[in-house]
Amino acid sequence: MATVSHSAAASHVGKIRSNNQDSGYAGRSLFVVADGMGGHAGGDVASSIATKRIIEADKPYASAQDAEFALQAALIGANAQLAETVFEHAELTGMGTTVSAIVVLENEVAIAHIGDSRIYLLRERELSQITIDHTFVQRLVDSGRITEAEAMVHPRRSVLMRVLGDVEASPEIDTSIMATIAGDRWLLCSDGLTGVVSHTAIASALASGANAQDVADLLVKESLDGGAPDNVTVVIVDIEDDVARTDSPVVVGSAANPLAFGEEPGRNRALRIPALRLHPVRETHFEPDSQDYLSELIEEDARRARRRKATWLIGVILLVLSIVTTTVLGYQWTQTRYFVGVDGSNVVIYQGVQQDIGPIKLSSVYETTDLLLDDLRVYDRQQVEQTINAGSLADAVDIVERLKGAIVE
């Protein structure tokens, strides 16, 4: 029976952020990564509250379906707790958090996900992304409006379309159940890792053979080596057959510290106005306004149409330039060739080649000799009428002199 053999968690504030708004948990059967947002005032609070609420779901379950339902309920409960916290502490209005969580139950894994933190599975050295980002650019990719490469540099690549927070009472949460086998290695991480470290580098680290904690630390280090503009949190889960587990649950990031924020509960309860949008300080933010989304889709289509038109125009220009360049170079080459032929009754030296391209002549008379065609021997006359190729002007002159010499003989 496959089950968790080892797990590990690591988190770092990164090189630019002033505080760690990520939280991570590696428990007995439950594993969580949460990436808070809302600026210094609330991102760390949001991920900490959500993680601590979801940790309550780390218990035995009769089936993977029960675990999946419990995970979903835990995330909905965390969302309600965040809304209640904002109700009591208006200075936290706009805070929210992503959550990616799994529960490992024998040979199955229950998954719950919202936001742009990610869950990966390494199986037989092949790394697969299990979750789908709930981001604006991911919707553009899914609808075929931009490519994955364009999404990486899109100006709104950090805009989230779904999070836990004080905006929606019942946010849409992705849940699923997957089979897991001995040898699997699961990765849960915030976008502080995936925004810096490549898919190939992540796969290489996970497949290195190092233990879970060393791999977690290595991935955090690679993010730091890449500049770490955001907090980075990593949770590793190894699956083996009937292995006695020795590691204890661990909490990292903001959830590992006591909550500390603002004014006393209830102070602004009467003044609280429900939030319609989150306006955080950090780059990653939430925009649930569907009208803005549709407007951006229309603008994105317009941008793509302009890019296609520009690309087509540039392609046509390059094609025309290529044809013109080839034609000019080809014509210049033909003018380095010579042949001996007939013009009226005289033997002449032509510059160019015998072939023509439609109405375009590729040869012209270079020199009319005083040698008459009727003076030539029958064989030589036939050769001249059919033209005699010459490698150069000097060769053409030599051919004419040879023909003259044959008459004298």
Legacy VTK file of the C-alpha trace (Angstrom):
# vtk DataFile Version 3.0
C-alpha trace
ASCII
DATASET POLYDATA
POINTS 409 float
0.000 0.000 0.000
1.476 3.341 -1.074
1.645 6.028 1.586
3.709 9.037 2.647
7.262 8.042 3.526
8.865 11.473 3.921
7.833 15.111 3.622
9.449 18.500 4.019
8.646 22.196 3.846
10.759 25.295 3.304
9.927 28.980 2.934
11.915 32.175 2.383
10.988 35.846 2.240
13.032 36.283 -0.966
15.361 39.133 -1.846
12.875 41.983 -2.339
9.818 41.512 -0.100
9.935 42.946 3.424
7.814 40.180 4.948
6.878 36.603 4.121
3.261 36.387 2.954
3.550 32.664 2.119
2.606 29.812 4.446
3.308 26.107 4.136
2.389 22.967 6.031
3.720 19.410 5.790
1.561 17.313 8.085
0.628 13.695 8.644
-1.565 13.281 5.570
-2.347 16.926 4.732
0.011 19.252 2.833
-0.668 22.925 2.072
0.875 25.951 0.383
-0.818 29.375 0.625
0.388 32.597 -0.985
-1.125 35.686 0.611
-1.837 39.025 -1.052
-3.109 42.402 0.028
0.174 44.145 0.655
2.084 44.444 3.911
-1.197 45.023 5.728
-2.763 41.656 5.105
-1.052 39.132 2.829
0.723 37.338 5.649
-2.429 37.428 7.784
-4.516 35.917 4.999
-2.204 32.983 4.280
-1.673 32.347 7.993
-5.397 32.331 8.844
-6.230 30.113 5.866
-3.414 27.642 6.557
-4.218 27.317 10.265
-7.886 26.735 9.443
-7.098 24.132 6.781
-4.647 22.309 9.088
-7.695 21.257 11.111
-8.471 18.880 8.227
-5.295 16.854 8.890
-7.039 13.728 10.206
-7.840 10.168 9.045
-10.550 9.672 6.419
-12.523 6.617 5.392
-12.159 7.353 1.691
-10.549 9.743 -0.762
-13.996 11.159 -1.494
-14.403 12.032 2.198
-10.968 13.679 2.163
-11.844 15.664 -0.975
-15.080 16.907 0.612
-13.258 17.787 3.839
-10.622 19.741 1.929
-13.236 21.718 0.054
-15.092 22.424 3.299
-11.836 23.517 4.949
-11.110 26.018 2.177
-14.676 27.380 2.315
-14.321 27.638 6.092
-11.012 29.493 5.677
-12.695 31.870 3.240
-15.440 32.602 5.778
-12.851 33.179 8.503
-10.995 35.648 6.296
-14.224 37.541 5.612
-14.990 37.639 9.343
-11.483 38.909 10.105
-11.883 41.745 7.601
-15.298 42.497 9.123
-13.630 42.984 12.505
-10.466 44.643 11.171
-11.337 46.964 8.297
-7.660 47.842 7.784
-7.268 44.328 6.342
-9.887 44.895 3.628
-8.621 43.470 0.360
-6.482 40.676 1.759
-6.679 37.248 0.167
-4.685 34.102 -0.440
-4.154 31.292 -2.878
-4.282 27.724 -1.567
-3.037 24.447 -2.995
-3.573 21.413 -0.760
-3.520 17.629 -0.911
-4.511 14.811 1.397
-2.709 11.488 0.848
-4.904 8.500 1.646
-3.344 5.111 0.900
-3.102 4.896 -2.904
-5.051 8.086 -3.634
-4.561 11.810 -3.318
-7.400 14.310 -2.776
-6.626 17.741 -4.214
-8.066 21.223 -3.592
-6.793 24.318 -5.362
-7.550 28.008 -5.891
-5.223 30.710 -7.234
-1.806 30.385 -8.852
0.171 28.315 -6.395
0.788 24.944 -7.996
0.834 21.197 -7.445
3.224 19.018 -9.455
3.775 15.272 -9.662
7.123 13.675 -10.511
6.584 10.095 -11.691
9.321 8.058 -13.348
11.410 11.246 -13.734
8.646 13.015 -15.683
7.236 16.179 -14.108
3.556 17.050 -14.662
1.672 20.144 -13.540
-1.497 18.923 -11.881
-3.299 22.193 -11.124
-4.344 24.970 -13.490
-3.581 28.570 -12.561
-6.631 30.734 -11.891
-5.015 33.722 -13.561
-6.093 36.149 -16.237
-3.346 35.094 -18.633
-4.147 31.399 -18.140
-7.686 32.119 -19.351
-6.194 33.864 -22.370
-3.992 30.813 -23.018
-6.898 28.392 -22.556
-9.037 30.390 -24.999
-6.237 30.400 -27.568
-5.766 34.148 -27.458
-2.107 34.034 -26.407
0.606 31.390 -26.250
2.379 30.055 -23.159
5.438 32.089 -24.177
3.349 35.265 -24.472
1.792 34.566 -21.065
5.240 34.640 -19.430
5.719 38.312 -20.383
2.102 39.492 -20.442
1.625 42.791 -18.532
-1.257 41.253 -16.534
0.354 37.899 -15.846
0.002 38.385 -12.076
-3.729 39.078 -12.102
-5.654 36.381 -10.230
-9.251 35.534 -11.088
-9.957 33.325 -8.042
-8.691 33.488 -4.436
-9.865 33.000 -0.876
-10.733 36.332 0.720
-13.511 38.728 1.645
-15.028 39.071 -1.828
-16.989 35.869 -2.491
-18.889 33.892 0.134
-18.581 30.673 -1.891
-15.500 30.838 -4.134
-15.129 28.214 -6.840
-12.514 25.677 -5.730
-11.009 23.019 -7.994
-11.062 19.577 -6.390
-10.116 16.161 -7.716
-8.851 12.709 -6.768
-5.786 11.076 -8.332
-4.071 7.749 -7.894
-0.556 7.742 -6.466
2.023 4.977 -6.529
5.284 4.132 -4.828
8.076 6.305 -6.161
5.876 9.369 -6.731
7.165 12.707 -5.505
4.638 15.526 -5.071
5.528 19.216 -5.048
3.367 22.054 -3.752
4.797 25.532 -4.270
3.999 29.231 -4.479
4.628 31.207 -7.650
7.810 32.523 -6.078
9.343 29.265 -7.290
7.654 28.785 -10.666
8.072 32.439 -11.619
11.858 32.133 -11.331
12.940 28.498 -11.685
12.269 26.736 -14.993
10.177 23.574 -15.376
13.314 21.686 -16.410
15.290 22.844 -13.371
12.438 21.911 -11.016
12.203 18.447 -12.581
15.973 17.992 -12.285
15.960 18.897 -8.586
13.019 16.608 -7.802
14.621 13.711 -9.694
18.051 14.218 -8.110
17.593 11.416 -5.589
18.164 13.733 -2.614
15.877 13.472 0.406
12.743 15.600 0.672
14.226 18.314 2.911
17.362 18.693 0.791
15.253 19.029 -2.360
12.991 21.631 -0.710
16.039 23.627 0.384
17.621 23.273 -3.071
14.527 24.610 -4.836
14.375 27.600 -2.479
18.084 28.239 -3.102
17.577 28.117 -6.876
14.831 30.709 -6.549
17.158 32.904 -4.487
19.927 32.422 -7.034
17.463 33.616 -9.683
16.786 36.854 -7.822
13.736 35.739 -5.762
11.563 38.834 -6.353
8.751 37.173 -4.375
8.384 34.950 -1.328
9.014 31.307 -2.134
7.510 28.277 -0.383
8.001 24.609 -1.198
6.428 21.437 0.223
7.742 18.012 -0.857
5.847 14.735 -0.351
7.410 11.332 -1.112
5.294 8.209 -1.615
6.543 4.679 -0.892
5.134 1.231 -0.069
4.547 0.468 3.630
7.376 2.617 4.999
7.356 3.661 8.633
7.266 7.458 8.714
9.378 9.327 11.251
9.096 13.057 10.372
6.751 15.314 12.335
4.328 17.954 11.040
5.990 21.271 10.258
4.620 24.770 9.573
6.662 27.363 7.643
6.214 30.967 6.539
3.781 33.392 8.127
1.639 30.602 9.625
4.616 29.603 11.788
4.364 32.929 13.651
1.666 34.339 15.947
-0.913 36.570 14.269
-0.318 40.270 14.917
-2.293 43.011 13.227
-4.006 46.361 13.676
-6.746 47.441 15.921
-8.906 45.493 18.366
-11.716 43.276 17.070
-15.069 44.994 16.661
-13.707 48.530 16.532
-14.874 49.255 12.989
-17.685 46.748 12.810
-20.334 49.382 12.074
-18.226 51.117 9.454
-17.326 48.066 7.451
-18.263 48.258 3.737
-18.077 45.002 1.726
-15.111 44.952 -0.596
-15.752 44.711 -4.330
-12.135 44.511 -5.488
-8.772 43.864 -3.922
-6.226 46.642 -4.384
-3.003 45.218 -2.963
0.460 46.718 -2.875
2.171 43.639 -4.268
2.234 42.838 -7.937
0.009 39.758 -7.696
-3.596 40.797 -7.239
-7.198 39.746 -7.656
-9.611 41.216 -10.203
-13.031 39.507 -10.228
-14.652 42.238 -12.376
-15.945 40.320 -15.413
-16.494 43.503 -17.438
-12.801 44.378 -17.137
-11.981 40.820 -18.110
-14.178 40.923 -21.222
-12.792 44.327 -22.186
-9.283 42.981 -21.864
-10.179 39.957 -23.996
-11.449 42.275 -26.720
-8.309 44.397 -26.486
-6.152 41.244 -26.484
-7.843 40.071 -29.691
-7.224 43.498 -31.224
-3.569 43.357 -30.218
-3.228 39.883 -31.679
-4.897 41.039 -34.932
-2.473 43.935 -35.154
0.446 41.599 -34.470
-0.763 39.147 -37.137
-1.165 41.968 -39.653
2.285 43.338 -38.857
3.800 39.855 -39.053
2.089 39.197 -42.400
3.236 42.555 -43.785
6.808 42.005 -42.634
6.717 38.518 -44.139
5.535 39.861 -47.494
8.202 42.572 -47.458
10.917 40.050 -46.631
9.656 37.735 -49.379
9.702 40.548 -51.964
13.165 41.633 -50.851
14.345 38.039 -51.086
12.955 37.679 -54.619
14.457 40.993 -55.728
17.821 40.180 -54.185
17.867 36.719 -55.767
16.904 38.174 -59.148
19.584 40.880 -59.032
22.287 38.479 -57.904
21.190 35.928 -60.493
21.256 38.491 -63.285
24.679 39.712 -62.177
25.970 36.155 -62.350
24.633 35.651 -65.893
26.588 38.703 -67.005
29.827 36.989 -66.040
29.173 34.318 -68.701
29.918 34.490 -72.476
29.168 32.421 -75.565
29.851 32.549 -79.315
26.901 32.641 -81.705
25.449 34.286 -84.794
23.961 37.710 -85.407
22.830 38.028 -89.014
25.731 36.815 -91.169
28.483 37.489 -88.645
29.951 35.467 -85.827
29.529 37.430 -82.586
30.488 37.177 -78.936
27.507 37.374 -76.562
27.598 38.384 -72.890
25.185 36.443 -70.650
23.497 33.090 -71.056
21.395 31.630 -73.869
18.220 31.166 -71.760
15.640 33.929 -71.443
13.001 34.443 -68.717
9.848 35.298 -70.601
10.373 38.691 -72.226
13.546 39.296 -70.205
16.697 38.770 -72.268
19.639 37.409 -70.342
22.205 38.007 -73.096
23.333 40.787 -75.405
25.869 41.220 -78.190
29.220 42.064 -76.671
31.299 42.146 -79.878
30.545 41.617 -83.559
33.530 39.986 -85.260
34.561 40.314 -88.923
34.205 36.563 -89.269
31.366 35.600 -91.634
29.260 32.545 -90.982
29.472 31.460 -94.670
33.279 31.359 -94.480
33.232 28.640 -91.796
33.530 24.940 -92.418
30.223 23.093 -92.310
30.910 21.516 -88.900
32.078 24.811 -87.356
29.098 26.640 -88.872
26.701 24.192 -87.209
28.484 24.589 -83.864
28.299 28.392 -84.005
24.613 28.304 -84.989
23.919 26.176 -81.903
26.185 28.543 -79.852
29.457 27.651 -78.168
29.728 28.333 -74.417
32.795 30.128 -73.084
33.900 30.320 -69.482
35.057 33.905 -69.842
35.551 36.703 -72.364
39.099 35.479 -73.005
37.773 31.990 -73.783
35.230 33.459 -76.214
37.990 35.403 -78.019
40.082 32.233 -78.245
37.121 30.352 -79.788
36.742 33.045 -82.483
40.500 32.925 -83.226
40.310 29.122 -83.512
37.457 29.403 -86.001
39.483 31.879 -88.058
42.491 29.566 -88.003
40.378 26.674 -89.254
39.423 28.725 -92.387
43.043 29.372 -93.242
43.869 25.695 -92.972
LINES 1 410
409 0 1 2 3 4 5 6 7 8 9 10 11 12 13 14 15 16 17 18 19 20 21 22 23 24 25 26 27 28 29 30 31 32 33 34 35 36 37 38 39 40 41 42 43 44 45 46 47 48 49 50 51 52 53 54 55 56 57 58 59 60 61 62 63 64 65 66 67 68 69 70 71 72 73 74 75 76 77 78 79 80 81 82 83 84 85 86 87 88 89 90 91 92 93 94 95 96 97 98 99 100 101 102 103 104 105 106 107 108 109 110 111 112 113 114 115 116 117 118 119 120 121 122 123 124 125 126 127 128 129 130 131 132 133 134 135 136 137 138 139 140 141 142 143 144 145 146 147 148 149 150 151 152 153 154 155 156 157 158 159 160 161 162 163 164 165 166 167 168 169 170 171 172 173 174 175 176 177 178 179 180 181 182 183 184 185 186 187 188 189 190 191 192 193 194 195 196 197 198 199 200 201 202 203 204 205 206 207 208 209 210 211 212 213 214 215 216 217 218 219 220 221 222 223 224 225 226 227 228 229 230 231 232 233 234 235 236 237 238 239 240 241 242 243 244 245 246 247 248 249 250 251 252 253 254 255 256 257 258 259 260 261 262 263 264 265 266 267 268 269 270 271 272 273 274 275 276 277 278 279 280 281 282 283 284 285 286 287 288 289 290 291 292 293 294 295 296 297 298 299 300 301 302 303 304 305 306 307 308 309 310 311 312 313 314 315 316 317 318 319 320 321 322 323 324 325 326 327 328 329 330 331 332 333 334 335 336 337 338 339 340 341 342 343 344 345 346 347 348 349 350 351 352 353 354 355 356 357 358 359 360 361 362 363 364 365 366 367 368 369 370 371 372 373 374 375 376 377 378 379 380 381 382 383 384 385 386 387 388 389 390 391 392 393 394 395 396 397 398 399 400 401 402 403 404 405 406 407 408
